[in-house]
Amino acid sequence: MAYGVNLIAMGQEVNAIAQSGSEPFPRFREIATELDSRYGSDRWLLGFADHWGTLNGYTHSGLEQLGRRFRRDGNISPTHGPESIALYR
């Protein structure tokens, strides 16, 4: 079975995304398993599968990201502490 975007996508899958915004792919764990096999990465990508929900929460306006938009007093403001900012230096 072929799916994913890098190394394993079929032309029709890429077209489905581009033309209709559909998502013709299986769950991330299945994609990571196949990519690990194709890249020979010794389950490195599969390690992200256990944290996929949380990673999406930081990326796609989930609770993890929203939680960093409110101060303790309830006002809206970025609340990224020095430990988070230091990761990007």
Order of alpha helices (4+ residues) and beta strands (2+ residues): alpha-alpha-alpha-alpha-alpha-alpha
